[in-house]
Amino acid sequence: MKALLLSDAEFKNDGYNEVTSVLYSFFEGKNIKLDHIETATNELAYCTGCFGCWIKKPGECVMQDKIAQINQMSMNSDVVVYIVPIVFGQFSANMKNVIDRWLPNMLPFFELRKDGMTMHPPRYSDYPSHIMIGYAKGLSDQDEQLFTDINKKHRKNVEVLFWKDSKEKLYKELGSLSLSRKGGEL
């Protein structure tokens, strides 16, 4: 098995360091190969909505930056874990950019899901599991619910966890999740 950690290099603090430490320990204990990519603002261009990833180079972004490495490593992993600083109830700008630039991994059509959402259908038969681990000081229940709702709108098959200064709790939550690839809707 392979796992990929994606994180924002510009939001390193105690929470970030503790979550990262737990994840390294967890995956090492499971004998799962782990790669880690940190992103910074100057490493990724913002999606321009050119649809080149659908028309000119299907499945690949036409902009040559770090997203090619991120998408390739994501698609070759069994699980992708996002270490996400929560800023105003949602992802940091860098992590939002990584999520937006996932677009080449979907088809350029629209379909109406059973839950009423209009989404792009999957390009591939299966995808890595996705786990979002949010961290911030003093998160309220409403902050957590907003972050969960936003994540569930982006990807149906995403697990959302929160760092609450408890290594044991995060370890237990991770241990209860499926870390294998999944088929079907994104």
N, C-alpha and C positions, 0 to 999 in steps of 0.2 A: 504494500500500500504506500501511497504517497500523499503528503499533505503540503499545502502551501499557505503560509501566513502572509497577509497583505496588511500593511500598516502605514500610517501617516508619519513621516519623519519629522514633521514640524510640530507635533504635539506630544513630545516625549516628556513624561513626568513620572511621578511615583506610581500612579495607576498603570500607566503604559508598561513600565518596567516590571511590575508585579504580574500583570496579565501575561506578558511575554515569557517571563520565567516559568509560570505555571504551564503554559502551552508547550514550551520546550521540554519540561519534565514529563508532562502527560504523554506527548507523542514518543519521546524516548522510551518511556515505560511500556508503550504498546509496540515498540520496535517498528514504528512507522517513519519512513524517510521524510524529513522535514526540510523544506526550503522556505526562505523568508525574504520578501521584497518590501523595502521601505520606499515610499514615494515622496517626492518633494515637488513643490510648485513648478520649479524650472525643468522638471524631467518629463512632464506630460503636457501636450497641447490640449486645449479644450475642443470638444467635438464641435465641428462647424455645421453639422447637419447636411453635409454634401452628398451623403448616401453612396459615396465611393466604395464603402465596405459591402454594398449590395450590388452595385452596378459595374464598377471598374475592376474591383478585386474581391469577388464574393468571399465572405468569411474573414477578410483581413482589412484592417484600417489602412487607408492610403497614406496617412501621416506616419512618417518614420520616427517614432520615439519609443519610449519604454513600454508603451501599451502592447506592442507586438510580443515582447518577452512575457509580460503579465498574462496576456490572453493565451499564449501557447502553454505556459506553465500551468495555468488554471485548467485548461482543457485536458492536460496530461496528468492531472491530480485526481485523487479520489474524493478529497475534501478540501475546500478553500475556507480558511478562517480569516475574517476581517477583524482587525483590532481597531475599533472605531471610536475616536473621541466624539462625544456628543456635544454639539454646538447648537444652541437654540433649538433643541429638541430633535436634531437630525445629524447626519453625517457632517464631517468637516468638508471643506471644499475639495481637498485632494481626494478623499475617499469617494465623494460624490462623482468626481470626474472619472475615477476608475470604474465605478458602477455604470455611468453613462456610456463609457467607451467599451462596454461589454456588447454593444449593439451588433458587431459583426457575427456574433455567435447565435443570432436569431435570423429568421427569414424576413424579407421585406413586405410581408403580407400582414393583414390584420385578421384576428378571429375574436369572436365574442365567447368568453369563458362562461361557465355555468354560474359563476358568482356575479355576472354582469359586467365584468371588466373587459375592455378591449385591449388585447395584447398582441405582440408579435408571436407567431408560432416558433417552436424550436427548430433549429437548423440540423441538429444532430439527434441521434436516438437516445443518448444519455448524457448527463452532465455531472460534474462533481457536486457533492453535497455542499451547501453553503451555510456557514455559521457566522453570525454577526455578534461580536462581543463589544458592547458599548461600555464606555467608562467616562465618568465625570464626577466631580465633587458634588455632594448634596443632591442627587437625583431624587425627584419626587415621584410618586406613583403616576402622576399625569405625564411627567417627562418620559418615564419608561413606556407608558402606553402609546404616546405619540411616536416614539422611536420604533416601537414594535409595529404600529400601524403603517408607518412609512416603509419599513422594510418589507412587510408582507405585501404591499402594493407593488413593489419593484420585482419581487420574486416570490412566487407562491410557495415553493419548497425551500424556505429559509428558516433556520432556527435562530432565535434571538435570545441572547443571554446578557447579563449585566455583571460587571465587576463591582463587588460590594465589599472589598477588603477581606475576603474570605477565600483562601486558597482551597480549603477543603470543599466548600460549597461549589466553586467553579469546577474543581476536579470531578466531583460527583455528577454535576450537570453534564459535563462533557462525556463522562462514562456512560450516561444514559442515552446518548444520541447515536444514530446510525452514521458511520463515517464512510459509507460506501457510495458509489455513484448511483444516480437515480435517473429513471426514464420519465417520459411524459412532459407535462407542462412545466414551464420554468417558474 
